[in-house]
């Protein structure tokens, strides 16, 4: 075995994909509510990112695809597989299917179901505003620490389960960014207005397959020009 092949086998990469845009005409904070699906634009975003993954020599080697159990993430995952599985079939490989994991779910939020906006929007009523005390440590729901820890627990399990492999993971903005921010800064707390996790973007985190140590973090936004 060559030294380059040995080096590759020591690296496991998880590609965290944020779901595409959601159909939400009433501007509700949908959080974990069922029945919120990708919009036509969101589906196009997912398809573009799926084509990007299928064309990438590293990503299209993925051996598994995991998703949050919510509608919008599973639909994004399905769009990715529609692009990726034909590539696998052309190589004589079996199709991948979606495996859901609750650790990838959206952050818990006490504002779920409220309307976002100004004026008469429910989110800005005094009772709701009392919950917004700190953007870095969300007083309105699940802590960034808990979010990052559950995603980190999932990630380390995947490194052990798929050593030296590529894995696609479809999740949400808050779980992806909270985990990445913890890896890069040592703490998951952040300003939610400054996240760098666009719709249908891909955050790739590479680990040492034996130790689980993070070796590299990369980011790409294939769907940024989708209209």
N, C-alpha and C positions, 0 to 999 in steps of 0.2 A: 504493500500500500504506500502511495506517495505521501510526502509530508503535507501537501496541499489538501489531499483527500482526508487525511487524518484530522487536519485543522477544521475542515468543514463539519465533520462528524461531531466535533466537540461543541458545535454551536446550534442552538435551537432558537428559532424566531417565531414569535407570535405577532401576527398582523391584525391589529385592532381597528376595525372598520366602524365608523359611526353610521347609523342609519340615514336614509335620505329624508327629504322634506315630507312632513305629515299634512294630510288634509285636515284643516282645522278652521273652518269658516267663522266659528263663533269666538275664536281667539281664547280658548280655554287652556288652563294649565293642566294638561292631561296626565302627566306623571305616569302612574301605573294603571290608569283606567283602561279597560278593554274597549275595543271598537274604534281605535284610532289607527288608520291605515295610511300607507304612503299615498301622497297626491300623485297626479300624473307627472309633475316635475320631479317629485321624489323618486318615482320609479325610474325615470330617465337617468337621474343621478346614480342610482344603484346599478343600473345597467352599464353606465360609462365606467364606474369603478370596477365592476365585474370584468369588463373587457380589459381594463388596465391590468388586473390581477392575472387574467388568463394569458395575456401577452408577455408578462414578466417571467423571465427564466427562473427566478427564484420562487416567486409566489405561486406559480402554477405547479410547483412540486408539492403543494400542500397535501397532507395526508388526512386532515380532518378539518371540519368546520363546525364551530360552536356559536350559539346565539343566545342572547337574552330571550326569555319566553314571550315577550310582548309582540303584538301584531307587526309593528313597524320594523322591528329588527328581523323577525322571521321572514318578512317579505323582502327585505334587503338581502338577507342570506340566500333566499331562493333565486333572486335576480343574479347574484354572484355565481351560484351553482349552474344556472342556465348558460353562463359563459364559460365556466371552468370545466364542467363535466365533458363537453365535446373534445376539449384538449386532452383530457385524461383518456377518453375513449380512443382517440387517434394514436395513443401510445399503448393501447391494449390494457389500460388500467380500469379498475372498477369505478363506478360513479361514487361520489361522495354524497352523503345525506346530512341533514341538519340535526345536530345534537344540541338540545337546550340545556342551559345551566342557570339556576336562579341567582348565582353570585354575580352574573353579568347584568342584572336588571337595573332599571333606572333608580335614582335615589328616591328614598321615601320623602314625601313633602306634604305638610299640613295644608298647603294651598290647593291641593288637587281639586279639580272641578270648578275653580274660580276663574273668572274672566280676566284676561290680561289687558291693561290699558289704563287710561286716565278717565276723568269725569266720573261717570257712574259705575265704572268697573269695580267689581267686588274686591279685587285684589288690593285696592287702595282705600278701602274702608278702615276707619280707626282701629277696629278690632284686629284686622289683618296686619296693619302696619306695626302694631305693638310687637309682632313676632320678628320683624326685620330689625334686629339690633346690631348685627355684625355680618358683613358680607363674607368675611374670611372664615368664620365659624358659624355655619347656618343654624340660627336659632329656631328655624321654622321646620326642621325635619332631621333626617339622618345626617350624622356628622361626616365631614370629609374623611376623618380618620377611619371610621367604620367602613365607608365606601372603598377607600384605598386598600384597607386590610382584606376585605372579601375578594376584591379583584386580584390582589397579590397572592392570596391563598389559591385562587383558581390558577393563576399563572405558574406558580411553582409546581402545582400538581401536573399541569400540562408539560412542563419541562421534564418531569420524571416519567410521564406517560409516553411522550413522543421525543425522546432524546435524539438530537441531531436532525430534527425534521422541521418542516414549515407548517404552521397552523393558522387558519383564518378564524378570527374571533369578531363577531358582530355585536356591538353594544351601544352605549349612549354617551352623550357628551360628558356628563358629570363623572361616571365611573372611569372613563378613559383618561380624562384630564387629571382627576384627583390622584389616580395611580401614577401617571407619568410625573406629575408635580412632586409626589413623594419621592420617586426614584431620583429626580434631578436635584431636589433641594433638601431632602431629608425630612420634609414635613408636607402633609397633604393640603394644609390650609392655603387658600388662595382667593383672589377676587374673581367671582364668577363672571364678571364683565370682561375679563382679560384672558379667557381661555383661547387656546390655539388648536381647536378641534372642529373644523368645518364639517358641514353635512356631507356624508359619504366619503370623508377623508380617511386616510390610512396611516396609523401610527404603528410603526414596526419596532418591536423591542427584541433584541437578540441577547441570549443568555448563554453562559457557560453550561453545557449540558450536564456536567458532573457536580458543579457547586451551586448552580442557580444564580450566580453573580451576573449582573447586567453588564454587557459588553458594549452595547451600542443602542441608540434610539434615533430613528429616522422618521420623517413625516412627509407625506405627499398628499396633494389635493387634486385628484384627477377630475372631479366634477365641478371645479370652480367656474367654468365657462358655460355650464349647461343652462339652457333657458327653456 
